Amino acid sequence: MAKRGTKAATGISYRPKISAGMFPGSSMPCADNSGAQELTIIGVVRGKARHRRVVGASVGDMVIASVRRGTSEMRKQIVRAVVIRQRKPFRRPNGQWIQFEDNAAVVVTEDGTPKGTEIRGPVAREAAERWPKVAALATMII
């Protein structure tokens, strides 16, 4: 069966394989000042699935999450978020292994614009390269 075109022709940019560190049901703190304090992953946006395999999220992925703790306006809302840190170690193309102290995400709109105005803590370089508007709010990129 013939391939339907190269990745460049289909509009998908190259993204290195990063070990999935979070799955549906995982809880993580929200690292911005959008009003959410704790998020629980419900699904992964554009996640590649296979029969009976749970799709995981890694640094730089957009996830659909439920706000578990936060302000009264944000609680029980379904939001989109970008994962900026993960505890599971992952390898960069230059051979370096990266691991953060916690998992964290930033609440964003559908086009990737953050809802908050500041981000607490470091942001992984993979997430900053993929989401430039998130990188603009970051104080530290590792």
N, C-alpha and C positions, 0 to 999 in steps of 0.2 A: 504494500500500500504506500502510495507516495505521500511525502510530507506536504503540509499545506503552506509552507513558507518558512523562512528563517525567523528567528526571534526579532530581528530588526525590522522585518517586513510587517510583523503583526503588531508592533508597537510596544512589546514587552522589553523593558531594559534588563540588563544583566544584574542579578542579585546573588551574592554569594550564599551558599547553603549555611544556615545558622541552625544549631541544634534547638529544637523547640523546647522551651522551658515552662510554658504555661498552657493549660488545657481548659476546656469549658468546666466551670465550677471553681476555678482558681480565684482566690481573692488577692487583691493587691491595693496598696495605698495610692491615692491620687496625688501626683506631685505638683499640682498647680493650684491656683486660688479661684477656681471656678465655682466652688461651693460644695463639691463632692469630696468626701474624705476616704471612702473605701469603695472599690469597684469589684464586681464579680463578673468574670468572663462568661458570656453566653455563647458566642460564636466568633469565628474568624472571617473577616472580609476577604474574599478571593482566596480562600484556603483550598489547597488541592486535597481532595478527599478520595478515599478508596473504600470499597465495600467493607463495613464493620471496622473501620479504622477511624479513630477520633483525630480531628484536625487540631494541631497545636499551633501556638503563636510564639514568635521569638522577637528579638529586638527589631524595631522598625515596622512591625506588622500593625495593621489597623484591626481592632477587635470591636465587637458589639458587646457592651457591658451594661450591667444593672448597677445603679447606685444604691449601696447598702446603708451607708452612713453619710451624713452631710446636712446641708441646710434643708429646711422644710420644703423649699421649692424644688430642690434637686433630688430628694429622696424618692425612691420607687420609679425613677425615670430610666428609660432605655436610651443610652448614649453611645456614641462612637468614641473610641479612644486609641491612642497610639502608644505602644509599649516602648518605653525609653530605657529601662533597665531590666535585667533578669539575673537571677541567682545562679542558674545553671551555666557552667563554663561553656564558652564557644570560641572557636578558633578563627582568627583573621587570616586573610590570604598570605600575609607575610610570615605566618607561623606563630604569631603571638596568641596566647590564651588570655581571655578576658572573663572576669567574673565580678559581679557587683554584690554588695551586702544585702540588697533586697530587690524585690520586683516592684516596678512602678510604671504608671501610665499617665498620660495627659489627655484630658477630655478635649475633643476636637469636633468640628462640624464635618459634614460629608465631604467637603473639598479639602480638608486637612488644615483649616485655620483653627488655632487654639481658642478655646472659650475664655481661658484665664489670661492674665496679663503678666504673670511671672511663673517661673518653674524653679522648684526647690531641688537642690542636689544635682549631681552630674547627669549628663545625657550621653548615651553611647554614640560614637561617630557614625555607625550604620544608620541609626534613626535620624541623625542630623542631616546626613547626605540625602536620605530619601524624603524627608519632610523639612524643607528649608524654612517654613514659617515657624516650626517648632524650634529649629536651631537659632532663629533670631531672638527668641525669648530666653534661651539657655545661658546661664552664667558660666557653666563649665562643660566642655565637650571632651570626652575621653575616648 
